[in-house]
Amino acid sequence: MANDYDVIVIGAGTGGYVAAIRAAQLGQKVAVVEKQKALGGTCLIWGCIPTKALLEHAHALKIVQHAKEWGLTIGDAAVAIDMTQVQNRKDRIVGSLTRGVEFLFKKNKIDWIKGTARLTGANGGPLQVDVFEGERQTLRARKEIVVATGSAARSVPGVEIDRKRIITSDEAIGLKEVPKSFAVLGCGAVGVEFASIFRRFGSDVTLFELLPRLVPVEDEAVSAELEKSYRKQGITCHTGAKVTSARASGDAVDIDAQLADGTTKRIRADYLLVATGRGPVTTGLETERAGLHIEHGYVRVDQQYRTNVPGVSAIGDVITLGQPGHPQLAHVSSMEGIIAAERIAGQEVRPLNYDHVPVCTYCDPEIGSVGLTEREAKERGYDVRVGMFPFGVLARAKISGETEGFVKIVADRKYDELLGVHMIGSRSTELVAEATVALRLESTVEELIRTIHAHPTMAEAVGEAAHAAHGAAIHL
Ligand SMILES: Cc1cc2nc3c(=O)[nH]c(=O)nc-3n(C[C@H](O)[C@H](O)[C@H](O)COP(=O)(O)OP(=O)(O)OC[C@H]3O[C@@H](n4cnc5c(N)ncnc54)[C@H](O)[C@@H]3O)c2cc1C
């Protein structure tokens, strides 16, 4: 006997649990099948939250390391980081957030079925989900099944993840001691965030990136600024470098790489973090039997997150919209979940504008960006003008001792339309919200100039960069 629901969501990550809550708010009877012991998925358990908790510890350590400058007396003993306390605090934060999702499920009368699900009965038959591990049962969807099974770390040829010395972010967040040396393969957001964490904790950090710059999806000026800062902090950056092999031996890893200048290099590090991206999770779902269109492993959806099988939607890290570069971000999966839920509940929905997705990287210095980079704007044929303003000039930056970085505005000369805002420096991950709203409202640069920015704030750099795009910043 099947248990009937309006909507059944498979996976309780930031995509799935938000879709479930929104659907329940709109009057749907909802079940979520999640195989982990806690709700929240990658973001809450292994991703956004634990990494940012570790980064906050790194920031606390930074302040203490500069105690003299701040007039703080902490005695003569060298400052040390207690990893047990770090891990305990991180686990408490994760626990309180995952329990928070459980509370929201109860509040919205959503049933959490603890187990692993596969699709059955699509292709014209009734829509069913078979929970084949855990709380075994068959669930029937009156309206829709939403696949939100997320992603998992993947490696590159020549590098086999053993989860002991050659690790993914899942293991890196749980390290019980500060490694003496820490190497990172792949310098996107995940790679550079761990570089910042372990460098501040005291590790020797070496980065390898195949592309010619760190954080390759960011504006080139941002990448250059991060590399400059990392070199100053003593992080070794090998860009344009290909790691050809990595072998764990004893308590370390031997890493061979071909560097940009054609030479080869071998280093030995306590750990190698493989941060070369994440692939979709569809194993065990039986997507093939259900007749789902799969592209390079991802579930293919349209702009309203419908798959090719009527009554089956998919959202979040597991999907492709048919073009490369669907952003694997928590807030993107959540917004897709909201749109899918509203559509299932019969509301009219509009497609998401993926050009307006804010991207935050919490390395030190932080990066916040939204919209087109200068290069992308030129490639799309805009007559581009840019404005830049360094944080270091601002009173607030001097007060907080965080003077690195800048705000860069990319705009279209013809209509003065704002196309992108890119920033690197303290609080950039918060400041990007203003730029995101401005892009959403199709603002001009002139409107940013006329927006009053409070003083003293780091946000003044956004107004000043807008002035710069029109010719001259006030405080330069
Ligand atoms: C180290 C790290 C740091 C990150 N930092 C950020 C950040 O700062 N900001 C940001 O926006 N994004 C960040 N991300 C990315 C973000 O975590 C993901 O984009 C987001 O979690 C995707 O959500 P999702 O719901 O699509 O999938 P997931 O969160 O991966 O959730 C999928 C869920 O489905 C479950 N599941 C899978 N298959 C089945 C099945 N057959 N049956 C039952 N359950 C199943 C899984 O157990 C999992 O809980 C980070 C990722 C990592 C790894």
The ligand as an SDF file (V2000), in Angstrom:
LIG
                    3D

 53 58  0  0  0  0  0  0  0  0999 V2000
   33.3670   22.6010    0.9200 C   0  0  0  0  0  0  0  0  0  0  0  0
   32.1820   23.2450    0.2710 C   0  0  0  0  0  0  0  0  0  0  0  0
   31.8920   24.5690    0.5360 C   0  0  0  0  0  0  0  0  0  0  0  0
   30.7940   25.1740   -0.0540 C   0  0  0  0  0  0  0  0  0  0  0  0
   30.5390   26.4830    0.2300 N   0  0  0  0  0  0  0  0  0  0  0  0
   29.4840   27.0840   -0.3230 C   0  0  0  0  0  0  0  0  0  0  0  0
   29.1710   28.4330   -0.0080 C   0  0  0  0  0  0  0  0  0  0  0  0
   29.8540   29.0720    0.7810 O   0  0  0  0  0  0  0  0  0  0  0  0
   28.0800   28.9890   -0.5720 N   0  0  0  0  0  0  0  0  0  0  0  0
   27.2960   28.2940   -1.4580 C   0  0  0  0  0  0  0  0  0  0  0  0
   26.3270   28.8520   -1.9600 O   0  0  0  0  0  0  0  0  0  0  0  0
   27.5640   27.0180   -1.7900 N   0  0  0  0  0  0  0  0  0  0  0  0
   28.6360   26.3880   -1.2470 C   0  0  0  0  0  0  0  0  0  0  0  0
   28.8820   25.0810   -1.5380 N   0  0  0  0  0  0  0  0  0  0  0  0
   27.9980   24.3860   -2.5010 C   0  0  0  0  0  0  0  0  0  0  0  0
   26.6780   23.9490   -1.8490 C   0  0  0  0  0  0  0  0  0  0  0  0
   26.9440   23.1990   -0.7030 O   0  0  0  0  0  0  0  0  0  0  0  0
   25.8540   23.1420   -2.8390 C   0  0  0  0  0  0  0  0  0  0  0  0
   25.6900   23.8810   -4.0180 O   0  0  0  0  0  0  0  0  0  0  0  0
   24.4760   22.8210   -2.2740 C   0  0  0  0  0  0  0  0  0  0  0  0
   24.5910   22.0900   -1.0880 O   0  0  0  0  0  0  0  0  0  0  0  0
   23.6610   22.0220   -3.2950 C   0  0  0  0  0  0  0  0  0  0  0  0
   22.4350   21.7080   -2.7420 O   0  0  0  0  0  0  0  0  0  0  0  0
   21.5550   20.4920   -3.3000 P   0  0  0  0  0  0  0  0  0  0  0  0
   20.2990   20.5270   -2.5110 O   0  0  0  0  0  0  0  0  0  0  0  0
   21.4820   20.5560   -4.7730 O   0  0  0  0  0  0  0  0  0  0  0  0
   22.3820   19.1690   -2.9760 O   0  0  0  0  0  0  0  0  0  0  0  0
   23.0850   18.5720   -1.5960 P   0  0  0  0  0  0  0  0  0  0  0  0
   23.2240   19.6530   -0.6290 O   0  0  0  0  0  0  0  0  0  0  0  0
   24.2420   17.8560   -2.0890 O   0  0  0  0  0  0  0  0  0  0  0  0
   21.9340   17.6190   -1.0590 O   0  0  0  0  0  0  0  0  0  0  0  0
   21.5990   16.4100   -1.6590 C   0  0  0  0  0  0  0  0  0  0  0  0
   21.0230   15.5000   -0.5910 C   0  0  0  0  0  0  0  0  0  0  0  0
   20.4310   14.3830   -1.2240 O   0  0  0  0  0  0  0  0  0  0  0  0
   20.6790   13.2220   -0.4570 C   0  0  0  0  0  0  0  0  0  0  0  0
   20.5350   12.0800   -1.3580 N   0  0  0  0  0  0  0  0  0  0  0  0
   21.2520   11.8250   -2.4860 C   0  0  0  0  0  0  0  0  0  0  0  0
   20.7860   10.7270   -3.1030 N   0  0  0  0  0  0  0  0  0  0  0  0
   19.7470   10.2810   -2.3520 C   0  0  0  0  0  0  0  0  0  0  0  0
   18.8440    9.1890   -2.4850 C   0  0  0  0  0  0  0  0  0  0  0  0
   18.8910    8.3480   -3.5320 N   0  0  0  0  0  0  0  0  0  0  0  0
   17.9130    9.0120   -1.5140 N   0  0  0  0  0  0  0  0  0  0  0  0
   17.8340    9.8600   -0.4410 C   0  0  0  0  0  0  0  0  0  0  0  0
   18.6530   10.9130   -0.2820 N   0  0  0  0  0  0  0  0  0  0  0  0
   19.5890   11.1290   -1.2310 C   0  0  0  0  0  0  0  0  0  0  0  0
   22.0810   13.4500    0.0810 C   0  0  0  0  0  0  0  0  0  0  0  0
   22.3200   12.6710    1.2300 O   0  0  0  0  0  0  0  0  0  0  0  0
   22.0730   14.9490    0.3590 C   0  0  0  0  0  0  0  0  0  0  0  0
   21.6980   15.2300    1.6880 O   0  0  0  0  0  0  0  0  0  0  0  0
   29.9670   24.4360   -0.9410 C   0  0  0  0  0  0  0  0  0  0  0  0
   30.2400   23.0950   -1.2110 C   0  0  0  0  0  0  0  0  0  0  0  0
   31.3280   22.5030   -0.6060 C   0  0  0  0  0  0  0  0  0  0  0  0
   31.6070   21.0440   -0.8890 C   0  0  0  0  0  0  0  0  0  0  0  0
  1  2  1  0
  2  3  1  0
  2 52  2  0
  3  4  2  0
  4  5  1  0
  4 50  1  0
  5  6  2  0
  6  7  1  0
  6 13  1  0
  7  8  2  0
  7  9  1  0
  9 10  1  0
 10 11  2  0
 10 12  1  0
 12 13  2  0
 13 14  1  0
 14 15  1  0
 14 50  1  0
 15 16  1  0
 16 17  1  0
 16 18  1  0
 18 19  1  0
 18 20  1  0
 20 21  1  0
 20 22  1  0
 22 23  1  0
 23 24  1  0
 24 25  2  0
 24 26  1  0
 24 27  1  0
 27 28  1  0
 28 29  2  0
 28 30  1  0
 28 31  1  0
 31 32  1  0
 32 33  1  0
 33 34  1  0
 33 48  1  0
 34 35  1  0
 35 36  1  0
 35 46  1  0
 36 37  1  0
 36 45  1  0
 37 38  2  0
 38 39  1  0
 39 40  1  0
 39 45  2  0
 40 41  1  0
 40 42  2  0
 42 43  1  0
 43 44  2  0
 44 45  1  0
 46 47  1  0
 46 48  1  0
 48 49  1  0
 50 51  2  0
 51 52  1  0
 52 53  1  0
M  END
$$$$
